[in-house]
Amino acid sequence: ARRPAPAAPDGAGRDAEAAVQAFVAKFDAARQQLIVDLRAALRRRYPAAHELVWDNYNFVVLGYSPTPRPPPMPHSRSRRPHAA
């Protein structure tokens, strides 16, 4: 049986969203909107998934996983600022 993920500490969700917004702020306005739209579409597609986001130097990486740990990660996308 699957065990539920441990609850995040109070305020962790707000802190995580602030970190994502800081990562996304590195991009130009058009790419920021693309990332926002992509996140919204993937949240609709994977509503129960854990969203894993990290700043990978010149890329923001979005991953959606059944667990709070990166592997296995069935779906992920990355986007580099100032690139098509």
N, C-alpha and C positions, 0 to 999 in steps of 0.2 A: 504494500500500500504506500502511496505517496504521502509524505509528510508535508504539511503546509510550510511555506517559507516563514522564517522568523519575522516578526513585526519590526518595521523600521523605527529607530528612535524618534521621539517627538521632534518635529521640525525637519527631519531628514528629507522628506519629500520637497519641502520648500527650498532647502539647501541644494538639493540635486537639480531642481528646475532652474535655480539661479545659476548654477554651474553650466547647465546646458545653454542657457541664454547668453552667458559670457562667451562660450565657445562659438556660438552662432554669430555673435556680434562682430567677429573677425571678418565676416564675409560682406561682400557688397549687397545692396538692398535686394536686388533680383535673386541672388542666391540664398539670402536669408529667407525670402518668401518661399523659395523652392524647398528648403529644408523644413520650414514650418508646415507646408502642405504635405510633404512626404511623411513627416512624423504623424500628422493627423490621419492620413490614409492608412499608414501601417498600424496605428492604434485601433482603427476600425477593423482592420483585417485580423489583427491579433489582440483582441481586447483583454485576454487573460495573461498575456505574455509579460515578462519582465523586460522593460526597456533598459538596455545597457548602452550608455553613451560615454565616449571618451575622446579626448583631444589627442590625436596621433600626429604631432608636429604640424604639418600643413593640412591635415585632414580632420574633419569631425566624423567619427564613426558611430553609426547607429546600429544596434543589434537588438533582436527580439528573441527571447529565449524562454523555455518553459521553467527554467531555474534562475536564481539570481546570479549564478556563476556563468562566465562566458561559454564554456563548452557544455553541451552541444548547442550550437547556434544555427538554427535552420535558415535564418534570413538576416542578412546585414547589408548595409550600404555605407559608402564613404563618399565624402565630397571635399575637394580641395578648394581653398579660397582662390579667387582670381583665375580659375580654369574652367574651360567649357566642359 
